[in-house]
Amino acid sequence: QVQLVESGGGLVQPGGSLRLSCAASGFTLRQYTMKWYRQAPGKEREFVARIAPNGGLTNSADSVKGRFTISRDNAKNTVYLQMNNLQAEATALYYCNAVSGSNNSWGQGTQVPVSS
């Protein structure tokens, strides 16, 4: 069974950091472009960051540049999102997404509330 499972979310204070993980099972991530998206309450899902299959190319949304970093460990079949200096506007459900050709898989998401 193909599955992506996000973890690492939780309540964090403004200015704090979190590292999200996305672990794959039932398939290998090494051939997939991996992405993180987020959906804030009452808003549409938005792109956060992307990393190429070999990890050599990344890009991220302007709103998170310099604070969020996407990385991957293909040996562990896992992708990460390091989030620093979190602010209230980062409160959202964070999803990972695996894309390769016509294959497109999503996880269930992990909640990140940013609040004092």
Buried (B, 14 or more C-beta within 10 A) or exposed (E): EEEBBBEBBEEBEEEBEBEBBBBBEEBEBBEBBBBBBBBBEEEEBEBBBBBEBEBEEBEBBEEBEEBBBBBBEBEEBBBBBBBBEBEEEBBBBBBBBBBBEEEEBBBEBBEBBBEE
